[in-house]
Amino acid sequence: MTRILVYFCFILFFCLPLVSKGQSSYSNLSSTSKKAIEFYSNGDQYYVRRDYYSAIEWFEKAIKKDENFIEAWFRIGNSYYNLGDLPKALVNFQKANNVAGVSG
């Protein structure tokens, strides 16, 4: 239970501001790979329409281009969370934590 609380705190205080800042222009994202950002942008379009399965596919493509893409890991975790798959959500939130260098 404590671990889940740590991940949700991480999301609220670290990842959410990163994602919301970059949502419109994608200029403040953690990746500098143009292709990864393009894939993330495509995934984000599915994500906002709540097509989480398609969004996950695009976010995973983004991660293949830049495996240190914090926001993509976060969005995958959040997509799984919205689909009700908490184990996969936590794995991806933990990966976002690790990439961001946040202990927990």
Buried (B, 14 or more C-beta within 10 A) or exposed (E): EEEEEBBEEBBEEBBBEBBEBBBEEBEBBBBEBEEBBBBBBBBBEBBEEEBBEBBBBBBBBBBEBBEBBBBBBBBBBBBBBEBEBEEBBBBBBBBBBBBBEBEE
